Amino acid sequence: MAACETCALVTHGKCRRLEELDKVSPTLRQDMHEARRRVEACRKASAVSSQGLTDQLATLTKSKDASVQRVNSLKEKVLELVMKKEEQAVSHIEAVYARQRDLLTGG
């Protein structure tokens, strides 16, 4: 069984065949450092990716807000045009009505 010196003394005092980790795997420390380096690299890459997604979401939100604002602006313009056309149509109807009324009443 592989064990560190502390564990060997405290937990495995009665075990007969113990070997120190450094002897079992001479590159253990180097392997652990490499694993730690890889984990750190993955963590940094994840943070960069997360920031990229956050930036994309912010851009998407701004784009959506601008689109909604543009649609509302167009709606207002269309409503103004409809109201103007309505006023013109009502005015025309009133004028035609007045002429026809005058013809019918002799006045």
GROMACS elastic network, one bead per residue, 0.5 to 0.9 nm:
[ bonds ]
;  ai    aj funct       b0    kb
    1    15     6  0.89491   500
    1    17     6  0.68981   500
    1    18     6  0.54585   500
    1    19     6  0.64088   500
    1    20     6  0.87760   500
    2     8     6  0.88945   500
    2    18     6  0.61527   500
    2    19     6  0.51648   500
    2    20     6  0.59236   500
    2    21     6  0.55699   500
    2    23     6  0.88511   500
    2    24     6  0.67451   500
    3     6     6  0.81271   500
    3     7     6  0.61187   500
    3     8     6  0.58754   500
    3    12     6  0.84169   500
    3    18     6  0.67884   500
    3    19     6  0.63856   500
    3    20     6  0.55721   500
    3    21     6  0.57386   500
    4     7     6  0.54128   500
    4     8     6  0.60299   500
    4     9     6  0.87556   500
    4    19     6  0.82400   500
    4    20     6  0.56800   500
    4    21     6  0.58232   500
    4    22     6  0.83896   500
    5     8     6  0.50260   500
    5     9     6  0.63411   500
    5    10     6  0.86873   500
    5    20     6  0.66934   500
    5    21     6  0.84541   500
    6     9     6  0.53126   500
    6    10     6  0.60747   500
    6    11     6  0.80600   500
    7    10     6  0.51266   500
    7    11     6  0.51651   500
    7    12     6  0.63301   500
    7    13     6  0.84184   500
    8    11     6  0.58333   500
    8    13     6  0.59397   500
    8    14     6  0.89065   500
    8    15     6  0.81752   500
    8    18     6  0.72923   500
    8    19     6  0.87843   500
    8    20     6  0.84327   500
    9    12     6  0.59434   500
    9    13     6  0.50692   500
    9    14     6  0.88262   500
   10    13     6  0.61193   500
   11    14     6  0.82212   500
   11    15     6  0.87998   500
   12    15     6  0.51653   500
   12    16     6  0.85051   500
   12    18     6  0.81710   500
   13    16     6  0.82217   500
   15    18     6  0.67735   500
   19    22     6  0.84405   500
   19    23     6  0.67272   500
   19    24     6  0.66007   500
   20    23     6  0.53673   500
   20    24     6  0.63644   500
   20    25     6  0.87383   500
   21    24     6  0.50143   500
   21    25     6  0.59492   500
   21    26     6  0.76218   500
   21    28     6  0.75246   500
   22    25     6  0.54310   500
   22    27     6  0.76021   500
   22    28     6  0.68265   500
   22    29     6  0.80892   500
   23    26     6  0.56509   500
   24    28     6  0.84837   500
   25    28     6  0.51774   500
   25    29     6  0.85406   500
   26    29     6  0.76369   500
   26    30     6  0.84630   500
   27    30     6  0.51325   500
   27    31     6  0.58842   500
   27    32     6  0.84863   500
   28    32     6  0.60261   500
   28    33     6  0.85469   500
   29    32     6  0.50318   500
   29    33     6  0.61428   500
   29    34     6  0.85286   500
   30    33     6  0.50994   500
   30    34     6  0.61299   500
   30    35     6  0.85671   500
   31    34     6  0.50474   500
   31    35     6  0.60976   500
   31    36     6  0.85435   500
   32    35     6  0.50042   500
   32    36     6  0.60756   500
   32    37     6  0.85208   500
   33    37     6  0.60724   500
   33    38     6  0.85991   500
   34    38     6  0.61863   500
   34    39     6  0.86016   500
   35    38     6  0.51019   500
   35    39     6  0.61609   500
   35    40     6  0.85712   500
   36    39     6  0.50885   500
   36    40     6  0.61165   500
   36    41     6  0.85579   500
   37    40     6  0.51070   500
   37    41     6  0.61287   500
   37    42     6  0.86256   500
   38    41     6  0.50042   500
   38    42     6  0.61495   500
   38    43     6  0.85242   500
   39    42     6  0.50679   500
   39    43     6  0.61033   500
   39    44     6  0.86556   500
   40    44     6  0.61687   500
   40    45     6  0.85372   500
   41    44     6  0.51543   500
   41    45     6  0.61234   500
   41    46     6  0.84994   500
   42    45     6  0.50298   500
   42    46     6  0.59973   500
   42    47     6  0.85476   500
   43    46     6  0.50458   500
   43    47     6  0.62072   500
   43    48     6  0.87068   500
   44    47     6  0.50204   500
   44    48     6  0.62248   500
   44    49     6  0.85357   500
   45    48     6  0.50946   500
   45    49     6  0.60718   500
   45    50     6  0.84583   500
   46    50     6  0.59495   500
   46    51     6  0.85044   500
   47    51     6  0.61133   500
   47    52     6  0.85339   500
   48    51     6  0.50933   500
   48    52     6  0.61591   500
   48    53     6  0.86801   500
   49    53     6  0.62590   500
   49    54     6  0.86030   500
   50    53     6  0.51039   500
   50    54     6  0.61702   500
   50    55     6  0.86213   500
   51    55     6  0.61077   500
   51    56     6  0.85400   500
   52    55     6  0.50741   500
   52    56     6  0.61429   500
   52    57     6  0.85773   500
   53    57     6  0.60763   500
   53    58     6  0.85662   500
   54    57     6  0.51031   500
   54    58     6  0.62380   500
   54    59     6  0.86887   500
   55    58     6  0.50778   500
   55    59     6  0.62294   500
   55    60     6  0.85753   500
   56    59     6  0.50516   500
   56    60     6  0.60546   500
   56    61     6  0.85240   500
   57    61     6  0.60431   500
   57    62     6  0.85834   500
   58    61     6  0.50846   500
   58    62     6  0.62155   500
   58    63     6  0.85710   500
   59    62     6  0.51531   500
   59    63     6  0.61201   500
   59    64     6  0.85788   500
   60    63     6  0.50375   500
   60    64     6  0.61097   500
   60    65     6  0.85937   500
   61    64     6  0.50540   500
   61    65     6  0.61227   500
   61    66     6  0.85671   500
   62    65     6  0.50781   500
   62    66     6  0.60921   500
   62    67     6  0.85168   500
   63    66     6  0.51322   500
   63    67     6  0.61050   500
   63    68     6  0.86191   500
   64    67     6  0.50566   500
   64    68     6  0.61572   500
   64    69     6  0.85606   500
   65    68     6  0.51571   500
   65    69     6  0.61465   500
   65    70     6  0.86039   500
   66    69     6  0.50504   500
   66    70     6  0.61163   500
   66    71     6  0.86216   500
   67    70     6  0.50404   500
   67    71     6  0.61435   500
   67    72     6  0.85789   500
   68    71     6  0.50972   500
   68    72     6  0.61675   500
   68    73     6  0.85761   500
   69    72     6  0.51163   500
   69    73     6  0.61503   500
   69    74     6  0.86484   500
   70    73     6  0.50093   500
   70    74     6  0.61537   500
   70    75     6  0.85006   500
   71    74     6  0.50907   500
   71    75     6  0.60622   500
   71    76     6  0.86628   500
   72    76     6  0.62608   500
   72    77     6  0.87477   500
   73    76     6  0.51695   500
   73    77     6  0.64112   500
   73    78     6  0.87297   500
   74    77     6  0.50757   500
   74    78     6  0.61250   500
   74    79     6  0.85175   500
   75    78     6  0.50986   500
   75    79     6  0.60690   500
   75    80     6  0.85643   500
   76    79     6  0.50764   500
   76    80     6  0.61620   500
   76    81     6  0.86814   500
   77    80     6  0.50677   500
   77    81     6  0.62763   500
   77    82     6  0.86519   500
   78    81     6  0.50930   500
   78    82     6  0.61439   500
   78    83     6  0.85695   500
   79    82     6  0.50068   500
   79    83     6  0.60441   500
   79    84     6  0.84994   500
   80    83     6  0.51104   500
   80    84     6  0.61245   500
   80    85     6  0.86130   500
   81    84     6  0.50471   500
   81    85     6  0.61200   500
   81    86     6  0.84716   500
   82    85     6  0.50788   500
   82    86     6  0.60044   500
   82    87     6  0.85863   500
   83    87     6  0.61765   500
   83    88     6  0.86252   500
   84    87     6  0.51304   500
   84    88     6  0.62502   500
   84    89     6  0.86323   500
   85    88     6  0.50164   500
   85    89     6  0.60510   500
   85    90     6  0.85423   500
   86    89     6  0.50472   500
   86    90     6  0.60599   500
   86    91     6  0.83966   500
   87    90     6  0.51696   500
   87    91     6  0.59719   500
   87    92     6  0.84848   500
   88    91     6  0.50420   500
   88    92     6  0.60540   500
   88    93     6  0.85496   500
   89    92     6  0.50622   500
   89    93     6  0.60863   500
   89    94     6  0.85350   500
   90    93     6  0.50265   500
   90    94     6  0.60605   500
   90    95     6  0.85806   500
   91    94     6  0.50995   500
   91    95     6  0.62133   500
   91    96     6  0.86900   500
   92    95     6  0.50876   500
   92    96     6  0.61648   500
   92    97     6  0.84411   500
   93    96     6  0.51641   500
   93    97     6  0.59511   500
   93    98     6  0.84990   500
   94    97     6  0.50171   500
   94    98     6  0.60714   500
   94    99     6  0.86910   500
   95    98     6  0.51054   500
   95    99     6  0.63062   500
   95   100     6  0.86529   500
   96    99     6  0.51907   500
   96   100     6  0.61396   500
   96   101     6  0.84529   500
   97   100     6  0.51410   500
   97   101     6  0.58947   500
   97   102     6  0.84420   500
   98   101     6  0.50768   500
   98   102     6  0.60788   500
   98   103     6  0.86057   500
   99   102     6  0.51210   500
   99   103     6  0.62279   500
   99   104     6  0.86830   500
  100   103     6  0.50107   500
  100   104     6  0.61354   500
  100   105     6  0.85389   500
  101   104     6  0.50782   500
  101   105     6  0.59815   500
  101   106     6  0.82498   500
  101   107     6  0.81489   500
  102   105     6  0.52154   500
  102   106     6  0.57228   500
  103   106     6  0.52535   500
  103   107     6  0.65084   500
  104   107     6  0.78040   500
